[in-house]
Amino acid sequence: MEETRAGGSPSPASPEAHTLLAAAANLLAAVRARRPLVHAMTNDVVKGRTADGLLALGASPIMAEAPEEVEEVATKADALLLNLGTLSSELGASMLRAGRAARAAQRPVVLDPVGAGFTELRNRTAAELVRELRPDVVRGNAAEIAFLAGLSLPQKGVDAGEAPREVVAQAALTLARETGGVVLATGAWDVLADAVGRTAYVGGGDVLLTRFTGSGCLLGAVVAAFAAVGEDAFVAAFAAALTTKVAGELARIRLGAGERPATFATYFLDALAEVEGADLLRFGKVELSAREA
């Protein structure tokens, strides 16, 4: 593994890591310049936070779920996010319609299979969306990704415990080869994999990112924003994960010591608006697999 440590410059021994960090910084600037419109079909619990987070980042959100308009919105937006957080059969059908329209219009599709592996409705819907849409990026926690890959990891509702990175990476690679796209499995270290075998690990962030509702769901929307302006879905997902982790670190610096999730959430939103490419290069922590390094 080659590594870039948080709080320092990219390792001179890892030019590939430096290149990836620089690409992420360029994509962040592109999001601010182009302000992509993200069609976020996301769960009721996090709609406000998702919209606020996209606006802070520099993108634009639109929430549309009515079957009468989802296809039209999906073709007019720059990217589509499908989040199963507060799923119903009717919403699942609308998501499939939106996804097919986005695919036909060559818009990137990001799937967040919240709770996959926990109920039959979620299992069936997630599997159908994967099969029918072959998303550009699937973003989930380790248990959700493992379930879709045909494996099993501990799960409690929509939350998952930590698993060894190598186990998560194998699940991510398996699913990526099935979809032909990119898989982002989030945790203390985010794990990225794609269908051609590229693998990366993104560290950093702060534990308080797990102490308020919606940070993971927001990440799915951030992935969609980056995918809208990037040609390589792997780099886009990496840039989104990195930006979110670094924003978490900047929020912690401002918060200082203590456990104040509500205050941290506010500082995190501010950090999404303030984070720059230079911050990604300074604080970014990434490990690449031997194939990438």
Secondary structure, 3 states (H helix, E strand, C coil): CEEECCCCCCCCCCHHHHHHHHHHHHHHHHHHHHCCEEEEECCHHHHHHHHHHHHHHCCEEECCCCCCCHHHHHHHCCEEEEECCCCCHHHHHHHHHHHHHHHHCCCCEEEECCCCCCCHHHHHHHHHHHHHHCCCEEEEEHHHHHHHCCCCCCEECCEECCCCHHHHHHHHHHHHHHHCCEEEEECCCEEEEECCCCEEEECCCCHHHHCCCCHHHHHHHHHHHHHHHCCCHHHHHHHHHHHHHHHHHHHHHHHCCCCCHHHHHHHHHHHHHHCCHHHHHHHCCEEECCCCC
